[in-house]
């Protein structure tokens, strides 16, 4: 079992990164947030889950163990495969998932691409009582509609935009974006990047 990967990022795709470990490049499926925060030539640590199928071995990677644990729990839900589970974590934070399950609210899961109403309800039912989220008392918590724009701002900062520019750009497109895009981090990120243009390290060096 490959439980974690630490190495140099040698290639980045919107939904995966290649991490070189001991001269071997490992392709790891990740959320768009992780992909956009990764930088070529820099070190990365991912907590991973190895999914074994008859025709493939697939690695899925996450920034922290809580996400990895929730990913594994999602895989235990009837009708949820690795790509759908990754899609849930690309759209919702772990606290948001825990809150939705605790509130018996399947609406957030219905917004995830590939998750239908029946599966969304099963996620809530089958994860009830299973998700425990550790939260630092000093950590800000983002809930509800504000969560997606906040995650997009963080992704843009990881790409090199200043916080001010990133926040202003996201604010300018949120009102114009369709409801489905407002609820999707990848969709809102693409719309914002279309407005901003290529990423740049504008704040490096002062």
N, C-alpha and C positions, 0 to 999 in steps of 0.2 A: 504494500500500500504506500503510495506517495502522499504524505500528509502535508508537506510544504515544499516550496521551491524558492531558493534564493540564488540570484544570479544577475547577469547583465542583460538588459533589454536590447535585442538586436533587430527586432522587427515589430511593428505595431499595425494592427488592423482595427476597424471600428469595434469589433467584438472579440478580439483576441490579441495576445502578445506572444512573441517568441522569446523565451528566456534561455540564455546560454549558461549551462551548468557543467563544468568540467569538460568543456569542448563539445558538448552535446546541446543542440537547440531543442527545447521543449515548447511545443505549441500549447498555450493555455487559453481556454475560453474564459472571457471575463465580461463584466458589465461595461457599458460605454463609459461610465464614470472612471473606472480603473484604467481603461485604455487611454482616455484623454489625459489622465494624470501621469501616465508613464512617459519616460523620456529615453530616447535612444542613447545607448552608451552608459546609462545610469543603472545602479543596482536596484533591485526590487525584491520584496519578500511577499509571497502569496501563500495563503493557507489553501490547500488543494484537496479536491475529491477526485479520485480516479474512477471513472465509469467504464466498466468492461462490457462490451457487446461482442457478439459472434464475429462481427466484421470490423470492429474498431476498438481502440483504447483511447478514451478522451479524458483530458484533464480540465477541470473547472477550478478557477482560482478566485480568492477573495482577500480583501485587505485585512480583515480581522476574523477571529474564530467564531464570533457570534453569527456572522453572515454564513460561514461554512456550516454551522450547526443548523441554522434555519433552512439552508439549502437541502441538507440531508433530511430534515423533517418534511419539507415540501415533497421530496421524492417518495415519501411514504404515503402520500395522499393519492387515492385512486384517480387515475387519469392525468397525473402530473409527471411529465418527463423532465430530463435535465435541462432542455432548452426553455421549457415553460417555467421551471423553477428559477432559472437564471433571469428570465424575463420579469418575474415577480420582484427579484432583488434589484433589477435595473430600474424598476418603476417606484418601488416602495422601500423605505428604510426599515431596518429591523424594528425600531420602536413603532413605526406606523403599522407594520404587520401585526405586532403584538397587540396594539390598541384595537385594530380592526377585529381581530379574533376575540379579544376580551369583550368587545361591544356587540358581538354577533352580527357584524356588518360585513357583508360580502361585496358591497359596491366597489371598494378599492381594487379588489381582485378582478372584477369584471372589466376593469379598464386596462388590464394587462393583455397585450396581444397574444392570442392563442388560448386564452382562458375564457371558457364559456360560462353561462350562468350556473349550470349544474356543477361544474368543477369548482367554481368560485365558492359555492355553498359548501361543497365537500371540504375545501381547504379550511373554512371556518369551523366546521363540525369536527374534523379529524385532528385539528391542531389545538382545539380547546384544552387548556390545562397543560399544554406541553411547552409553550414558549415563555421563557423567563429572560427578561432583558436587564442587563446591568447598566445603570445610568449613573454617571458621576454627578454629584450634587452641583458642581460648578459648570457642568456642560450645558450649553444652550440646547433647547429642544425645539424642533420645528415640527409643527403639526398641520394637518389639513391642507388647504389649497396653497399655503405658502411654501410647502416642502419642495415641490418640484422646481419653482423658480430659484429657490435657495441652492438646490443641488446643481442647477445649471450654472449659477454664478460661481460656485466652487470649482466646477469643471473648467470654466473659462479661465479662472485664476490659475489653475494647473496648466493651462495651455499658454500662459504668459501674459494675459490681460490683467491690468490693474483691477482691484476690487471696485473702484468707482466706475470705470468704463464698463466692466462686466455687468454691474448692477443696473446702470443706466440703459444698457442695451437690452437686457432681459425685460426691464420695465416697459421699454418702448414696444416690444413685440408681444408681450403677454396679452394685452388688450385686443390685439388684432388676430391672434391665433385662434383657430377653432377649439372648441371645448376638449376634443380628444387630444389635441396637441398640448393644451395647457396641463393635462393630467399625465403627460408622458415626458420623462426627462430626455430620452434620445430625440424625440420629435421637436421639442422646444429648443434643445441645444442646436439641432440642425438649422432651425429657423433663425436663431440668434447669430450663428456663425455666418449665415448667408448675408446678414446685415453688416457684421463686423469685417468680414473678409478674412484673409490668412492670419493665423495666430502669430503673435510676436512677443518677444521678451522685452517689453517696453520699460520695465522698472528695474532691470538688472543693472547693477553698478551705480544705483542711485538715480 
